[in-house]
């Protein structure tokens, strides 16, 4: 879990043949609202926070080799914690986006939990 105001250690593993123009990692918060309008079920998603936490250009990992990228992002105080209810959610995720030389992209999301801020001095 991530505590706002504190850093968290992240290690990204790249394995196999990976050749990319650019690799980006973002931390994002998405608000999800579900409701019924008439006979339709509606699911509305909106990214309310997004921050780049890692970028690497000209990625080249040879076949059979494992490469690790380590970084220590943090979230500011006051961000909304992870939350799930019947009709609403606050979902945090690490988003890894790879851009290839031909212009194609590959994106993968990894859900993370953000705890509410706790004042540890009192």
PAFI-81559 format. One record per residue (C-alpha): residue number from 1; y, x, z; residue in one letter. Coordinates in pm, 1 decimal. Layout:
// residues N
{k:NUM | v:Y | u:X | w:Z | r:a}
...
// end
This chain:
// residues 122
{k:1 | v:0.0 | u:0.0 | w:0.0 | r:x}
{k:2 | v:362.5 | u:97.4 | w:-53.4 | r:x}
{k:3 | v:628.7 | u:70.5 | w:215.4 | r:x}
{k:4 | v:988.7 | u:33.7 | w:87.8 | r:x}
{k:5 | v:1193.1 | u:345.8 | w:161.6 | r:x}
{k:6 | v:885.6 | u:569.9 | w:180.2 | r:x}
{k:7 | v:727.7 | u:780.9 | w:-89.8 | r:x}
{k:8 | v:372.9 | u:726.9 | w:-207.0 | r:x}
{k:9 | v:147.6 | u:984.1 | w:-372.0 | r:x}
{k:10 | v:25.7 | u:890.0 | w:-719.3 | r:x}
{k:11 | v:-221.2 | u:1086.2 | w:-929.2 | r:x}
{k:12 | v:-272.9 | u:990.9 | w:-1293.3 | r:x}
{k:13 | v:-597.5 | u:1115.3 | w:-1449.7 | r:x}
{k:14 | v:-611.7 | u:1174.6 | w:-1824.8 | r:x}
{k:15 | v:-956.4 | u:1250.4 | w:-1959.0 | r:x}
{k:16 | v:-1105.2 | u:1297.7 | w:-2302.1 | r:x}
{k:17 | v:-914.2 | u:1343.3 | w:-2623.7 | r:x}
{k:18 | v:-559.8 | u:1221.1 | w:-2557.7 | r:x}
{k:19 | v:-281.6 | u:1306.2 | w:-2802.4 | r:x}
{k:20 | v:38.1 | u:1112.3 | w:-2744.5 | r:x}
{k:21 | v:404.1 | u:1141.0 | w:-2830.7 | r:x}
{k:22 | v:507.4 | u:1005.3 | w:-2491.2 | r:x}
{k:23 | v:355.1 | u:884.6 | w:-2166.0 | r:x}
{k:24 | v:557.6 | u:667.6 | w:-1927.4 | r:x}
{k:25 | v:475.4 | u:523.7 | w:-1587.3 | r:x}
{k:26 | v:686.2 | u:242.1 | w:-1442.9 | r:x}
{k:27 | v:672.2 | u:51.1 | w:-1118.5 | r:x}
{k:28 | v:743.6 | u:-315.1 | w:-1182.5 | r:x}
{k:29 | v:780.5 | u:-631.9 | w:-982.2 | r:x}
{k:30 | v:699.3 | u:-957.9 | w:-1155.1 | r:x}
{k:31 | v:779.1 | u:-1302.5 | w:-1020.8 | r:x}
{k:32 | v:533.0 | u:-1570.8 | w:-1127.2 | r:x}
{k:33 | v:598.4 | u:-1944.0 | w:-1091.4 | r:x}
{k:34 | v:338.9 | u:-2211.4 | w:-1173.5 | r:x}
{k:35 | v:421.2 | u:-2579.2 | w:-1200.5 | r:x}
{k:36 | v:331.3 | u:-2897.7 | w:-1383.1 | r:x}
{k:37 | v:575.8 | u:-3064.6 | w:-1618.5 | r:x}
{k:38 | v:438.9 | u:-3400.4 | w:-1732.0 | r:x}
{k:39 | v:84.4 | u:-3321.0 | w:-1843.2 | r:x}
{k:40 | v:153.5 | u:-2952.7 | w:-1912.3 | r:x}
{k:41 | v:73.0 | u:-2667.5 | w:-1675.3 | r:x}
{k:42 | v:348.2 | u:-2407.4 | w:-1698.8 | r:x}
{k:43 | v:329.5 | u:-2044.1 | w:-1590.1 | r:x}
{k:44 | v:661.7 | u:-1858.0 | w:-1602.2 | r:x}
{k:45 | v:662.9 | u:-1478.5 | w:-1557.8 | r:x}
{k:46 | v:975.0 | u:-1268.5 | w:-1513.3 | r:x}
{k:47 | v:1010.0 | u:-895.5 | w:-1443.2 | r:x}
{k:48 | v:1267.2 | u:-872.3 | w:-1163.2 | r:x}
{k:49 | v:1244.3 | u:-497.6 | w:-1095.5 | r:x}
{k:50 | v:1140.9 | u:-206.7 | w:-1317.3 | r:x}
{k:51 | v:1188.1 | u:163.9 | w:-1257.8 | r:x}
{k:52 | v:1061.1 | u:461.8 | w:-1454.4 | r:x}
{k:53 | v:876.8 | u:694.4 | w:-1216.7 | r:x}
{k:54 | v:718.9 | u:945.6 | w:-1456.5 | r:x}
{k:55 | v:767.3 | u:1053.1 | w:-1819.1 | r:x}
{k:56 | v:589.4 | u:1321.8 | w:-2016.7 | r:x}
{k:57 | v:639.0 | u:1411.3 | w:-2383.0 | r:x}
{k:58 | v:389.9 | u:1570.5 | w:-2624.4 | r:x}
{k:59 | v:73.9 | u:1495.7 | w:-2427.2 | r:x}
{k:60 | v:-231.1 | u:1682.9 | w:-2554.8 | r:x}
{k:61 | v:-553.2 | u:1669.0 | w:-2352.0 | r:x}
{k:62 | v:-851.2 | u:1828.3 | w:-2530.0 | r:x}
{k:63 | v:-1184.6 | u:1647.3 | w:-2546.4 | r:x}
{k:64 | v:-1390.3 | u:1691.5 | w:-2228.8 | r:x}
{k:65 | v:-1095.3 | u:1816.8 | w:-2024.1 | r:x}
{k:66 | v:-941.7 | u:1627.5 | w:-1732.7 | r:x}
{k:67 | v:-568.1 | u:1656.8 | w:-1673.8 | r:x}
{k:68 | v:-394.3 | u:1534.7 | w:-1359.0 | r:x}
{k:69 | v:-32.9 | u:1436.6 | w:-1329.1 | r:x}
{k:70 | v:95.9 | u:1398.2 | w:-973.2 | r:x}
{k:71 | v:421.5 | u:1237.1 | w:-866.5 | r:x}
{k:72 | v:570.3 | u:1073.1 | w:-556.7 | r:x}
{k:73 | v:775.3 | u:760.1 | w:-629.7 | r:x}
{k:74 | v:945.7 | u:542.2 | w:-372.0 | r:x}
{k:75 | v:1090.8 | u:192.0 | w:-360.3 | r:x}
{k:76 | v:1432.6 | u:118.1 | w:-213.3 | r:x}
{k:77 | v:1472.7 | u:-77.4 | w:108.5 | r:x}
{k:78 | v:1515.1 | u:-449.7 | w:58.1 | r:x}
{k:79 | v:1269.6 | u:-507.7 | w:-227.1 | r:x}
{k:80 | v:1053.3 | u:-818.8 | w:-207.5 | r:x}
{k:81 | v:703.8 | u:-758.3 | w:-69.6 | r:x}
{k:82 | v:387.3 | u:-867.7 | w:-247.7 | r:x}
{k:83 | v:333.2 | u:-1239.1 | w:-197.3 | r:x}
{k:84 | v:87.5 | u:-1507.6 | w:-308.0 | r:x}
{k:85 | v:122.3 | u:-1883.6 | w:-257.0 | r:x}
{k:86 | v:-6.1 | u:-2188.8 | w:-441.2 | r:x}
{k:87 | v:280.4 | u:-2199.6 | w:-693.1 | r:x}
{k:88 | v:453.0 | u:-1861.1 | w:-660.3 | r:x}
{k:89 | v:364.1 | u:-1493.4 | w:-661.3 | r:x}
{k:90 | v:542.3 | u:-1163.0 | w:-630.2 | r:x}
{k:91 | v:322.9 | u:-904.6 | w:-803.3 | r:x}
{k:92 | v:387.4 | u:-530.4 | w:-802.0 | r:x}
{k:93 | v:218.1 | u:-300.9 | w:-1049.2 | r:x}
{k:94 | v:214.2 | u:46.7 | w:-1193.0 | r:x}
{k:95 | v:247.3 | u:20.4 | w:-1570.0 | r:x}
{k:96 | v:122.2 | u:311.3 | w:-1780.1 | r:x}
{k:97 | v:251.0 | u:306.1 | w:-2137.6 | r:x}
{k:98 | v:135.3 | u:554.9 | w:-2398.6 | r:x}
{k:99 | v:322.4 | u:592.4 | w:-2728.2 | r:x}
{k:100 | v:138.8 | u:758.0 | w:-3015.8 | r:x}
{k:101 | v:285.1 | u:952.5 | w:-3309.6 | r:x}
{k:102 | v:209.2 | u:667.5 | w:-3552.9 | r:x}
{k:103 | v:424.9 | u:430.6 | w:-3344.2 | r:x}
{k:104 | v:132.9 | u:248.4 | w:-3182.9 | r:x}
{k:105 | v:129.4 | u:193.0 | w:-2809.3 | r:x}
{k:106 | v:-125.3 | u:132.5 | w:-2537.5 | r:x}
{k:107 | v:-26.1 | u:-23.4 | w:-2204.3 | r:x}
{k:108 | v:-235.3 | u:-63.6 | w:-1890.5 | r:x}
{k:109 | v:-131.3 | u:-224.5 | w:-1558.5 | r:x}
{k:110 | v:-257.8 | u:-142.7 | w:-1209.9 | r:x}
{k:111 | v:-171.1 | u:-385.8 | w:-931.0 | r:x}
{k:112 | v:-36.2 | u:-235.9 | w:-608.2 | r:x}
{k:113 | v:54.4 | u:-395.8 | w:-277.1 | r:x}
{k:114 | v:406.0 | u:-364.0 | w:-136.9 | r:x}
{k:115 | v:438.0 | u:-432.1 | w:236.1 | r:x}
{k:116 | v:750.4 | u:-582.1 | w:391.1 | r:x}
{k:117 | v:997.0 | u:-326.9 | w:525.6 | r:x}
{k:118 | v:927.7 | u:-243.8 | w:888.9 | r:x}
{k:119 | v:1191.5 | u:-79.5 | w:1108.1 | r:x}
{k:120 | v:982.8 | u:189.3 | w:1279.3 | r:x}
{k:121 | v:1269.9 | u:304.5 | w:1502.3 | r:x}
{k:122 | v:1261.0 | u:-5.0 | w:1726.3 | r:x}
// end
